[in-house]
């Protein structure tokens, strides 16, 4: 299958280095301490954060830092497959662990000892790049909850199809059989918190795809910061602490 036309366009009309349209909202779950909706093209993810609060299972309490829990799930209607997914789903458990570890590296857990932070992430609509979208949604939800962090965690995927590095793969491209990687970064600190690749690449191609994913992550970081700033200003106006 040809994923790049002779004119250099992908199946959805984008250029190889072009990202899908982004959309984000915060404060979308009223009863959560922090929440966010994050969309990358047709991939839509919602995240909710509760805490810090008292540890529910006392034996799991950590005396010198907060306990971070993460639960990932996919809505039954999120893909073309209409099957129920249980909590024991192996992929869901793996992604819950990946998301938790990626975010926990940014959270200043030592400032909240003997407490617990719960992160819930659900994919509402899946069209490739769900892992990156989940991390971005959860990162914004943590910021919305006021959880102290070293930096935002921002994620983006890139791949290699038809001898071309591609940014932000959709589902058809992701299923094309080519190698792809997902990267998570701390944009201000310029550090990598996540790097996952599903197949081998030569060193020079790996560097090209990684650079593309890093550039995509930095662009997403700018968008996320802008959305969080606009939300902060909106709240300030509503409370009367900031005048137009």
N, C-alpha and C positions, 0 to 999 in steps of 0.2 A: 504493500500500500504506500502511495506517495503522500507524505505528510507536508511537503513543501511544493508549491506550484512553481512552474517556470518563472513566474513573476516574483517569486520569493515570498509568497504569502502562505500562511498556515491554513488549515481547514476552516477555522473560525474567522479568517480574514486578518489575523494579526501578523506582524513582522516577527522574525525569530526572537528578537530581544525585547519584544513588547509584552507587557504584563496585562492581565485581564483587569477589567474595571473593579475598583475597590469601593466598598461601602461599609461604614461602621457606625454603630450607635452604642452609647453607654447608658446605664441605668434602665435597662429594659425589663428587669425582673424586680418588681417593687419590694418584695420581702427579703431579697438578698442584700448582703452588705455591699456587694459590688457585682456588676453584671455588664455584659457586652454582647452585641451581635456583630459578627464579622463576616463579610461576603467577599469572595474572590471569584468574580464571574458568577457562574451558577452554583458554586459551592457556598453553602450558608451554614454557619455554626453559631450556636449560642453558648455562653459560658456564665456561670454564676459562682460567686465566692461567698462563703460564710465564715466569719471569724475575724480575728482570733477569738476563740471562746474556750471554755473549760474542756479538757480532754475527756471524751466520752468513755473510753476504756482506760481506767486508771493505770493498768499495767503497761500501757503504751506511752505513758507520759515521759517526756524527756526533760530532765532537770535543767539543762543548759541551753535549750533551743525549742522552737515550736515544732510540733508534729504537722507535716504537710500531707494531706491525703488528696488523691485525684481519682475521679471516676469518669471514664469516657464511654459514650454510648452513641449509637446511630439510631435515629428514628426509623421505624419500620417502613415509612413511606419515603425515605431519603434517596433510595436508588430504584432501579427498575425491578429489583428482586423484592417481592412482597413476602418476605419470610420474617418470622420473629427471631430476634437475637437475645439470648439470655445473658445474664451477668457473667456467666462462666465462659462466654465466647473468648477464645484464645487471643484473637486479634485485638479485641477490646481490652483485655488484660495487658497485652504488650504495649498498646498505645497509651493506656493509663499510666504505665510505668515510665514510658519515654517522656510524656508530657510533664509528669510530676518531677522527674529528675531535671529536666530542662528548666523548669520554672523555679525549682527549689534552689538552683545555683544562683538565682538572682535575688531571692527573698532574704532579707536580713533576719534570719530565724533566731539569731542569738539575742535579739532585742525583745523577743516574746517567749521567754522560757515557760515551760509547763502549760502551754496553750496548744490549740489545734486550729489549723486552717483547712477548710474543705473546699475543693475546686471541682465543680461539675461541668463537664463539657458534653454537648450533644450536637451531632451533625443533623441538621434539618434537611439539607439537600446536598448530595455528593456528586461532584463533577471534576474529580481530580484535585490534588493539593489539599486534601482534608487535614493531613497532619500539620501542615504549616498554618492553615486557617484556625485549627484548634489552639495552637500555641499563641497565635496573635489575639484570638478572642479572649483566652484565659489571661494573657498579659494585660490587656486593657481592663478586664474585670478586676484584677488585683489592684491596678492603679485606681480604679473607681472606688474600690473598697478602702483605699488609703493604706494598704499594706506597704511597709517600707521595703524598698528594693534598691539594689545597687544600680540597676538600669532596667529599662524595658527589655523584654525578650521578644525578638522579632524573627520571623521565619519565612523562608521562601524555598521553592523547589526549582530545579532546572534539570534538563535531560539532554540526550543526544540521539537524534533521529535523522535519517537521510543525510548522514555526514554533516549535520548542522547542530550546534548547541542551541537549545530552545529554553526560554524562560517561562516559568509558571505553566506547567503542563496541565491540560484539561484531561478528562477521563479517556477519551479516544487516544490521545498522544501517550498517556500514561500506560495504556494497554498495548502500545505498539511494539513492545518487546525490547526497546532500547534501554540502556542504562539511565538511571536518574538518581539524583541525590537531593536530600533535604538538609538545609543548613539553618541553624538558629544562632543568632548573634546578640551580643550586647552592643548596640550601635555607638553609644558614647564612649564606652571603654574599648571598643574595637577588638572584642574578644569573641571567640566561637564557643557556644555552649552546647551545640548539637551538630553532629555530622553523620548522616546515615546514607549509605549507598547500597543499592540492591544488586549490583553486578560490577564486574571489573572494567576499568578504563585505563588506557595508557597514561603515563604521567603527564604528558603535554595536554591531552584531551581533558584529563581530570582537572588540571589547573584552569583550563578555559571554562569548563562547566561550573567549577567552584566559584570562580571570579564572577560569572554571570549571576549565580544564586546570591552571592554576597551583595552585588550591586542592587539586585532586586530587593533584598532584605533592607538595605539602607533607604531605598525609595519608599518602602512600606513604613519604615520607622518614621519618616518625615510626615507621612499621612496620619499615622497613629497619634503622633505628638500634636498635630494640628487639631484632630478630632477631640482629644482630651483637653486641649486648651480651650476650644470653643465650648465644650461642656462646662468647664470650670467658670468661664465668663458668664454663661447662661445661668448657672446656679447663683453666681454673685449678683447678677442683675435681679434675679427672683427674690433674693434675700435683702436687697437694697444696699448691699455693701459696695457695689460698684455702679457708678452712674454712666449712662450712655454719653 
